[in-house]
């Protein structure tokens, strides 16, 4: 169960970082919202990685 939770968190984090990238490219600059998406998405991704690694042993 922790494996799938970690995998889901990794997908959510990757999606947030990807949205941040495309939003910044479309605007031509990165604002505070994009920065928060980048940091939050990265944090969620690594928490998911932690859960997956604990589930695998």
C-alpha positions in Angstrom: 0.0 0.0 0.0 2.8 2.4 0.8 4.3 1.7 -2.6 1.2 3.0 -4.4 0.9 6.0 -2.1 4.5 6.9 -2.8 4.0 6.4 -6.5 0.9 8.6 -6.5 2.8 11.3 -4.6 5.6 11.2 -7.1 3.1 11.6 -10.0 1.5 14.6 -8.3 4.9 16.2 -7.6 6.1 15.6 -11.2 2.8 17.1 -12.5 3.2 20.2 -10.3 6.8 20.8 -11.5 5.7 20.2 -15.1 2.9 22.7 -14.8 5.3 25.2 -13.3 7.7 24.8 -16.2 5.0 25.3 -18.9 3.5 28.2 -17.0 6.8 30.0 -16.8 7.6 29.3 -20.5 4.2 30.7 -21.5 4.5 33.9 -19.4 8.2 34.4 -20.2 9.1 34.7 -16.5 8.6 32.8 -13.3 6.7 34.4 -10.5 6.0 33.6 -6.9 3.3 31.0 -7.8 5.6 29.1 -10.1 8.3 29.1 -7.4 5.9 27.7 -4.9 4.8 25.0 -7.4 8.4 24.1 -8.1 9.3 23.8 -4.4 6.1 22.1 -3.4 6.1 19.7 -6.3 9.7 18.8 -5.6 8.9 18.2 -1.9 5.9 16.1 -2.7 8.0 14.1 -5.2 10.7 13.3 -2.7 8.2 12.4 0.0 6.7 9.9 -2.4 10.2 8.6 -3.2 10.8 8.1 0.6 7.5 6.2 0.9 8.4 4.0 -2.1 11.8 3.2 -0.8 10.5 2.2 2.6 7.9 0.0 1.0 10.5 -1.9 -1.1 12.6 -2.6 2.0 
